[in-house]
Amino acid sequence: MTFARHVGIPYTGERFCAVLAAQVLAEAGIPWPDVDEPAAAIDWQRVERPRPYDVVVFTRAGQPAHVGVCTGKGRFLHVEEGATSRIELLSSPLHARRVEGFYRYTPRTA
């Protein structure tokens, strides 16, 4: 698995972090939740320890407002306004305090 091809993509508009995350997940065969927050999606479960392709949700002003895709080894891929997409550490002081939670796609069996 490689996330490198998704690094360096410019931010192109409101909620582009979710657009980028959806593209990355789609390439892995994982559907993006049909809601604004993975926590509200039926087939997404909150997890304590993220794995690659889990979604990380960040808060702004106490509300879920930003997402990224976990890449493994304590890192995640994301893009923010005014920047290009990049892989950063979840433990970074800029991000660790804003983590709302990690979510994994776990489809229900019929």
Secondary structure as UniProt FT lines:
FT   HELIX           4..6
FT   TURN            7..8
FT   TURN            14..15
FT   HELIX           16..27
FT   TURN            28..29
FT   HELIX           38..40
FT   TURN            42..43
FT   STRAND          44..47
FT   TURN            52..53
FT   STRAND          55..60
FT   TURN            61..62
FT   STRAND          63..72
FT   TURN            73..74
FT   STRAND          75..78
FT   TURN            81..82
FT   STRAND          86..89
FT   TURN            90..91
FT   TURN            93..95
FT   HELIX           96..98
FT   STRAND          99..105
//
